[in-house]
């Protein structure tokens, strides 16, 4: 009887051990969507100074650009920084560990889309014309004062593109469960323009000035100043392609400590220095330094 009981116990233990070994271990999927990001940014980029030949290729049908610009000066050598709004919408993706038993907090992959609009090329051609319409001579000093009508003609031109890009970045964070956390990583965007165009505008500013014989401006008569502006030309261009690499870095703040809803809400500030590349089919490829920064909202679950 004792032997039978002992055999029964050993059999039960052995069976339980075999079942325990064959039962599947709790596993997680390889990836998991864990965050949603909405990130309005300011996108700043150095505007390349295009020359008249570039803009004539971009807008061969322009009435303004086919005029004779003999005697005009160009501000094409100046450096401009163009700043526009940008919007990124992304999802955060976590990866499991090798055993697929849990999700790792680092690294976090962010995937989404970004929209922005900006000037890639810019130039201005201007010419000042001065004509003397009256001469005044002082009866006491004999000094002669010349009254001039001054006309400043200006032709401005910009190449503008509205782009939609895939936005991807891999970031590493300090403790994401803490109230405050820091993050940094590497990212890239790539995409195309759904609207690219060249705009050309003409303006003419007139004023009245008095000057001495040696050319010194004595006064400007504001009562005789006027500004004339003619409607801009807007000419469509081919689809361009763009890409950028950047270094995302910033600080994250969790809004709540107790309520579950607010614990999932995060405000963050992100700073993205980088390099932006735009390939214009009518011309060539342009590479410029760029900077993005702004406040965003992150929802974690």
Order of alpha helices (4+ residues) and beta strands (2+ residues): alpha-beta-alpha-beta-beta-beta-beta-beta-beta-beta-alpha-beta-beta
